[in-house]
Amino acid sequence: MSSQSFSEKLVELLKKDPRFVDDEGELVKAAVIDKAWKIDRELVKLLLSDRNIKEKFFDEIEGHWIFNINTLRLFNNSE
């Protein structure tokens, strides 16, 4: 079992997309939220790629996974 927190795992996953990383290698949360508001296809695919993250930021409705931007936005604001 990983000792990595959910937040750390999310940051690590998001950093795989160079659009969300600054010159110092830090996550640019504003860029993530901007793309989330636009339901960016690559961001959605990235979030869906991890089971735990998928379960946190998507709602399952009749077998379909629907992106819940409010959950991502609230999570970002709580950090």
C-alpha positions in Angstrom: 0.0 0.0 0.0 1.3 3.4 -1.0 2.1 6.0 1.7 1.5 8.7 -0.8 -1.5 10.9 0.1 -4.3 11.4 -2.4 -3.3 15.0 -2.9 0.3 14.0 -3.7 -0.9 11.4 -6.1 -3.1 13.9 -7.8 -0.3 16.4 -8.2 2.0 13.8 -9.5 -0.6 12.7 -12.1 -1.3 16.3 -13.2 2.4 17.0 -13.5 2.5 14.4 -16.3 0.9 17.1 -18.5 3.5 19.8 -19.3 0.7 22.4 -19.6 0.2 22.2 -15.9 3.9 22.6 -14.8 5.9 25.8 -14.5 9.6 26.4 -15.2 10.5 25.2 -11.7 8.5 22.0 -12.1 5.7 23.1 -9.8 2.0 22.5 -10.5 0.1 25.5 -11.9 -3.3 25.0 -10.3 -4.9 27.9 -12.2 -4.0 26.1 -15.5 -5.6 22.9 -14.3 -8.8 24.7 -13.2 -8.9 26.6 -16.5 -8.8 23.4 -18.5 -11.3 21.8 -16.2 -13.8 24.5 -16.8 -13.3 23.9 -20.5 -13.7 20.1 -20.0 -10.4 19.6 -21.7 -10.2 16.2 -23.3 -6.6 15.5 -22.3 -7.2 16.6 -18.7 -10.3 14.3 -18.5 -8.3 11.4 -20.0 -5.5 12.0 -17.4 -7.9 12.0 -14.5 -9.7 8.9 -15.7 -6.4 7.1 -16.0 -6.2 6.5 -12.2 -8.9 4.6 -10.5 -8.9 6.5 -7.2 -8.8 9.9 -8.8 -11.5 8.8 -11.2 -13.8 7.8 -8.4 -13.2 11.2 -6.6 -13.8 13.5 -9.6 -16.3 11.7 -11.7 -19.8 10.5 -10.9 -21.1 7.3 -12.4 -24.5 7.6 -13.9 -26.0 4.4 -15.5 -22.5 3.1 -16.4 -21.2 6.5 -17.7 -18.5 8.5 -15.9 -19.4 12.2 -15.8 -16.8 14.7 -14.9 -17.7 16.7 -11.8 -15.8 20.0 -12.0 -17.2 21.2 -8.7 -15.5 18.4 -6.8 -12.2 19.3 -8.5 -12.7 23.0 -7.8 -13.6 22.4 -4.1 -10.6 20.0 -3.7 -8.3 22.7 -5.2 -9.7 25.4 -2.9 -9.2 23.3 0.2 -5.5 22.9 -0.5 
